[in-house]
Amino acid sequence: MNDYLSIFVETIFGFFCLFIITKILGKTQISQITPFDFISALLLGELVGNALFDENAGILKIGFVVLIYGTLMYTSEIITQKVKRTRHLIEGFPSIVIHNGKLIRDTMEKNKLDVNQLQQLLRMKDVFSIQEVEFGILEANGSLSIMKKSDYQTPTRKDMKLAPQDVTLPITLVNDGEIIYDNLKEKNLTEEWLFEQLREQGFDKIEEVFYVEYNKGQDLFVLPFINRNHQKWDIE
């Protein structure tokens, strides 16, 4: 029984240690994680996991391991921010794999990237032909950034000589049938106004609404609850 209690306490302790380390290191998105960050995260989790099942390891030793490795990770982040010359070494650097519409074979080989992998990365950017691309840059995190040739670029309002419009950020007012009052307050809207707008679109109760999105100057975008048991899905 004591063994289970010890594992329970050490697991909770390890969880909070990893949580704190993650908060200290910052809000890096998954798509921004470099190979070094990924390996470091795996290794840190492995160290904590092994310590939990080591009979000779206790809370102090687990905390000591997390502290040391967390300090090393944090120090590396500070170094890359303060000393620019170390960024290429620790974080890596982008590489041009398509230049003026031509594949740079040497760069692809250096980054262990073959044509099939490149085509997959392009398809993830909704590009299904290499001939549409003028420049392609393989980022340090393995993603691909592209600039299309002028013939394949989407025209902008400036290209079409249209007057500029104000850009507003849509905000969610109802999510999963629940009103988000903080968002209503942020936009200086009231619950009465929301119900009035919903009634105009044929909804008498908030329980009928699954999702509501507000964008200034536009009608509310409303998605109702749908009972899938009464829906017919035909795929031909």
C-alpha angles and dihedrals in degrees: 000000000000090000092057092047091050092050090048094052094044092048092052090047092049091048093055091044091055091044092054093046090051092052092048093050092054141239101305111166121233089246090055096051112116122215089258091054091048094051091045091053092049092048093048091051090047092052092052092044094051092046091055092061096039108103091207094052120089137176093281093053092046090050091047092053093047091046094052096045093040089052091051092050092047091047091052090052091051092047092052090050096048102034110047094190091067095056095083091050098047104027100026124227137256120266129206108233097167119042123178089344094307128113115242099219097186092054091047092052091047090054093043090243120147128193094259092054090047091052090051091052090049092051088054085060091051091254114130100175129051089215089072092064126087098176131013123186123192105214125218091255093055098258122126125234117195141189113203125220113265092254090060100041120110111246116245129214087259091054090052091046093239123155114263119256131212113260116221130184115239115231132201116242099172126028124180091346095308125112115235100219095184090061091047090053092046090057093041091244128142133222089240090056090050093051090047091053091048092050089053087058093048102264116127098175133041088226088070092060124081102177137006126187124192125206119173113252094016136090116264114271105228130186115190128212109268122205103218090199088070096043125094115216114195122183114184 
